[in-house]
Amino acid sequence: MVCVTVDRLTTERGELVLRRDGRHHEIVSNGVFLMDTRDGRSERELVRAAVRGPGARVLIGGLGVGFSLAEALELGAAAVTVVEIEPAVLRWNREHLGTTALADPRVTVVLADLAAVLRTDSGRYDAVCLDVDNGPEWTVTAGNAALYGAPGLAALDRLLAPGGTLAVWSANAAPAFEARLRARFGTVEVRTVEVPRGEPDVVYAARH
């Protein structure tokens, strides 16, 4: 099966492409594969690691192809805020990917840079789920590296309600990032999800 380009555009962060491969879609940023609709197990695991019961207030950094959002709603979240920097990704979810979860009244979508939201958001969340790159050591946008450093973790920590969990998705193990998590949080859980090719995806879940 040959991939077909569905949409291609240039953003402030470079080229963004939506491709279709049979019945599946994939998103590529500046030539780097980001995500597709084939599986979603690790994106769902990201949310399961953070949401510890129904009624949770959830913040998701990165809409992706909608797996994380759908999982949060299925787990009974009371409110889900999704921060997505690219308007095209939101549009593609609605027009091409069939992400029906976006219509749920519990969902609020904020079109903004997550780093900017962290500076202004005064909310308190039971779960904060971060999936804006291929991981702490494989950032697609240079500015996102700060999210995974000590100041970024401090900003994410400030959004957590007492007993809340920060979960971070990574396409590979990130030992230096794990060390930073352990320096700040009392408990860090590492979950791996096998993938068809390459290293397992990794979910880091941290809480006090």
Order of alpha helices (4+ residues) and beta strands (2+ residues): beta-beta-beta-beta-alpha-beta-alpha-beta-alpha-beta-alpha-beta-alpha-beta-alpha-beta-beta
